[in-house]
Amino acid sequence: MLRQFAAGALVAGMVSLWLTAAHAHSIKAEPNEAVQASFDIIETTIVARGDAAVFTTRVRGQAGTEKPRATGKFEGSDVYAYVWPTSLNSGDIGFERDQGIVALAVTFHPDFDDAAKGGRNRDVWHPHWVVLAEDKACGGGLKVIDIPPGEKPKVPETWPGVPLLIDSPAYPTELKGDAVDVTIPLSLIGGIEGASYDGVTAGLKVNGNLHAPLLCVSNVFKVASGNLSLPGKVMPAK
């Protein structure tokens, strides 16, 4: 499924598909007993409500109950994530334009911190913007894009200082019952109104040798649309 994820997101003409995706407030998915309940997506939404965009994923079980096992070291450690791939441009979130697939991810990783300005976040679920690209070196075919040694690309103010296209904004994030919610001021996200999106639950892994690719998507638990066609459309909440 993950290779379908990568192929579907990167094939020529995908931008056209994003722009013509069905106008819908949500993406609904049938429950799948083969998927762990806390990652079994049943609905994903992004809506504009007042002056904020609210990202929500609902699952069959209780959100956030399953977390990676701590290993005691950074290299080879695991990350679990609730992810919203979008049609946003990387320039909309503070990076250089046209760098890759922009996604919001709510993550948990007990073996390291990657909060802005040296803060601690290893013991809480927390949000990131990530920019993804295909990489066959990753078991799942996708990576968070690396920043090569010596390069200093444009990064957001809340970039955590790691050599990845990743941002660590302090957006209000809540996991309660079957839902994961992230609330983002519209003033901070260029182009979100009318954007297309999907929902994914996934596992990522830090490279055991700490070489590029540093952070790989290692396993996809579920894709809300089934094929990463980004059928959701961000619209005002009813």
C-alpha positions as CSV (number, residue, x, y, z in Angstrom):
1,M,0.0,0.0,0.0
2,L,2.8,2.4,0.8
3,R,4.3,2.1,-2.6
4,Q,0.9,2.9,-4.0
5,F,1.0,5.9,-1.6
6,A,4.2,7.1,-3.1
7,A,3.3,6.4,-6.7
8,G,-0.1,8.0,-6.4
9,A,1.3,11.2,-4.8
10,L,4.1,11.7,-7.4
11,V,2.8,10.6,-10.8
12,A,2.6,13.2,-13.5
13,G,-0.8,15.0,-13.5
14,M,-1.5,14.6,-9.8
15,V,-1.7,18.4,-9.3
16,S,-4.5,18.4,-11.8
17,L,-6.2,15.7,-9.9
18,W,-5.9,17.7,-6.7
19,L,-7.5,20.7,-8.2
20,T,-10.4,18.8,-9.6
21,A,-11.0,16.6,-6.6
22,A,-14.6,16.2,-5.3
23,H,-15.9,19.0,-3.2
24,A,-16.4,17.4,0.2
25,H,-16.2,18.3,3.8
26,S,-14.8,14.9,4.8
27,I,-13.4,11.6,3.6
28,K,-15.2,8.6,5.1
29,A,-13.6,5.1,5.3
30,E,-15.0,1.7,6.1
31,P,-13.6,0.2,9.3
32,N,-11.0,-2.5,8.8
33,E,-10.4,-5.0,11.5
34,A,-7.0,-5.8,10.1
35,V,-5.8,-2.3,11.1
36,Q,-5.1,-1.5,14.7
37,A,-8.1,0.3,16.1
38,S,-6.3,3.4,17.2
39,F,-5.0,3.9,13.6
40,D,-8.1,2.6,11.7
41,I,-9.3,5.8,10.1
42,I,-13.1,6.1,9.7
43,E,-13.2,9.8,8.8
44,T,-10.8,12.6,8.0
45,T,-11.7,16.3,7.6
46,I,-10.1,19.7,7.3
47,V,-12.6,22.6,7.6
48,A,-12.2,26.4,7.8
49,R,-14.0,27.5,11.0
50,G,-14.0,31.2,11.7
51,D,-10.4,32.3,11.6
52,A,-8.9,28.8,11.9
53,A,-8.4,25.6,9.9
54,V,-9.3,22.5,12.0
55,F,-7.7,19.2,11.0
56,T,-9.5,16.2,12.3
57,T,-9.1,12.4,12.0
58,R,-11.5,10.0,13.7
59,V,-10.5,6.3,14.2
60,R,-12.3,3.1,15.1
61,G,-10.6,2.9,18.5
62,Q,-9.2,5.5,21.0
63,A,-6.8,7.9,19.3
64,G,-3.2,8.0,20.6
65,T,-3.3,4.9,22.8
66,E,-0.7,3.0,20.8
67,K,2.8,4.6,20.9
68,P,6.3,3.4,19.8
69,R,8.3,1.5,22.3
70,A,11.3,3.5,23.6
71,T,14.7,2.1,22.5
72,G,16.9,4.5,24.5
73,K,18.6,5.9,21.4
74,F,17.9,8.2,18.5
75,E,19.2,6.0,15.7
76,G,16.8,3.3,14.6
77,S,14.0,4.7,16.7
78,D,10.3,4.8,15.7
79,V,7.7,7.5,15.1
80,Y,3.9,7.0,14.9
81,A,1.9,9.6,13.1
82,Y,-1.6,10.7,12.1
83,V,-1.1,12.5,8.8
84,W,-3.0,14.8,6.5
85,P,-1.3,14.9,3.0
86,T,-2.4,18.1,1.2
87,S,-2.1,20.0,-2.1
88,L,-0.4,22.9,-0.3
89,N,2.9,24.1,-1.7
90,S,6.0,24.0,0.5
91,G,6.2,27.7,0.1
92,D,2.8,28.0,1.9
93,I,4.4,26.7,5.1
94,G,7.6,28.6,5.1
95,F,10.0,26.5,3.0
96,E,11.2,27.1,-0.5
97,R,8.5,26.5,-3.1
98,D,7.9,23.3,-4.9
99,Q,10.0,21.0,-2.7
100,G,7.6,18.1,-2.4
101,I,4.4,16.7,-0.8
102,V,3.3,18.9,2.1
103,A,1.6,17.1,5.0
104,L,0.6,17.9,8.6
105,A,1.5,15.2,11.0
106,V,0.7,14.6,14.6
107,T,3.5,12.4,15.9
108,F,4.8,10.6,19.0
109,H,8.5,9.5,19.3
110,P,9.7,8.7,22.9
111,D,13.4,8.6,22.0
112,F,14.1,12.2,20.9
113,D,12.9,15.8,21.0
114,D,12.4,18.0,17.9
115,A,10.4,20.9,19.3
116,A,11.3,24.5,18.2
117,K,14.0,26.4,20.1
118,G,15.2,23.3,21.9
119,G,12.0,22.4,23.7
120,R,10.9,19.0,24.9
121,N,8.2,17.0,23.1
122,R,9.2,13.4,23.3
123,D,6.5,12.6,25.8
124,V,3.5,14.1,24.1
125,W,1.7,13.8,20.8
126,H,2.6,17.0,18.9
127,P,2.2,18.5,15.4
128,H,4.7,19.0,12.6
129,W,4.7,20.2,9.0
130,V,6.7,17.8,6.9
131,V,7.7,17.8,3.2
132,L,7.9,14.4,1.7
133,A,9.5,12.9,-1.4
134,E,9.9,9.4,-2.9
135,D,13.0,7.5,-2.0
136,K,13.6,3.9,-2.8
137,A,16.1,3.6,0.0
138,C,13.2,3.8,2.4
139,G,11.3,0.6,3.1
140,G,8.1,2.4,2.5
141,G,9.2,4.4,-0.5
142,L,8.9,7.8,1.0
143,K,11.1,10.1,3.2
144,V,11.0,13.4,4.9
145,I,13.3,15.4,2.7
146,D,16.8,15.8,3.9
147,I,18.8,19.1,4.0
148,P,22.3,18.2,2.7
149,P,25.3,19.2,4.7
150,G,26.4,22.7,4.2
151,E,23.1,23.9,2.6
152,K,21.0,26.5,4.3
153,P,17.6,26.6,2.6
154,K,14.7,28.9,3.7
155,V,13.0,27.4,6.8
156,P,10.2,28.5,9.1
157,E,10.9,30.3,12.3
158,T,9.9,27.2,14.3
159,W,12.2,24.8,12.3
160,P,13.7,22.6,15.0
161,G,17.3,22.8,13.7
162,V,17.4,19.2,12.4
163,P,18.6,18.5,8.8
164,L,15.1,17.9,7.5
165,L,12.3,19.8,5.9
166,I,10.2,19.7,9.0
167,D,8.6,22.4,11.1
168,S,7.6,22.3,14.8
169,P,4.8,24.8,15.3
170,A,3.0,24.9,18.6
171,Y,-0.5,24.5,17.2
172,P,-3.2,23.4,19.7
173,T,-3.5,19.6,19.4
174,E,-5.9,17.3,21.2
175,L,-6.4,13.6,21.2
176,K,-9.7,12.8,22.9
177,G,-11.8,9.7,22.4
178,D,-11.7,8.6,18.8
179,A,-10.5,11.9,17.4
180,V,-7.2,13.8,16.7
181,D,-7.7,17.6,16.3
182,V,-5.3,20.3,15.3
183,T,-6.3,23.9,15.1
184,I,-4.3,26.3,13.0
185,P,-4.9,30.1,12.5
186,L,-5.8,30.7,8.8
187,S,-3.3,33.6,8.8
188,L,-0.5,31.1,9.2
189,I,-1.4,28.8,6.3
190,G,-1.3,30.3,2.9
191,G,-3.6,28.6,0.4
192,I,-5.4,26.2,2.8
193,E,-8.9,27.3,1.8
194,G,-9.9,25.3,-1.2
195,A,-6.9,22.9,-0.8
196,S,-7.3,19.2,-1.3
197,Y,-6.3,16.6,1.3
198,D,-6.4,13.0,2.4
199,G,-5.8,11.1,5.7
200,V,-3.1,8.6,6.6
201,T,-1.9,6.8,9.7
202,A,1.7,5.6,9.5
203,G,4.9,4.6,11.1
204,L,8.3,6.2,10.4
205,K,11.8,5.2,11.4
206,V,15.1,7.1,12.0
207,N,17.9,5.7,9.9
208,G,20.1,3.4,12.1
209,N,23.2,4.9,10.6
210,L,22.0,8.5,10.8
211,H,22.6,9.0,7.1
212,A,20.3,10.4,4.5
213,P,17.6,9.5,4.2
214,L,17.4,10.3,7.9
215,L,13.7,9.8,8.4
216,C,11.8,7.2,6.3
217,V,8.1,6.3,6.1
218,S,8.4,2.7,7.1
219,N,4.8,1.5,7.2
220,V,1.4,2.8,6.3
221,F,-1.4,1.6,8.5
222,K,-4.3,3.1,6.5
223,V,-5.1,5.7,3.8
224,A,-8.5,7.3,4.3
225,S,-9.3,7.4,0.5
226,G,-7.7,4.0,-0.1
227,N,-5.5,5.4,-2.9
228,L,-4.2,8.8,-1.8
229,S,-6.3,10.6,-4.4
230,L,-6.8,13.6,-2.0
231,P,-10.6,13.6,-2.5
232,G,-11.2,16.0,0.4
233,K,-11.6,19.7,-0.2
234,V,-11.1,22.3,2.5
235,M,-14.4,24.3,2.8
236,P,-16.1,26.4,5.4
237,A,-17.6,24.4,8.3
238,K,-21.4,24.1,8.1
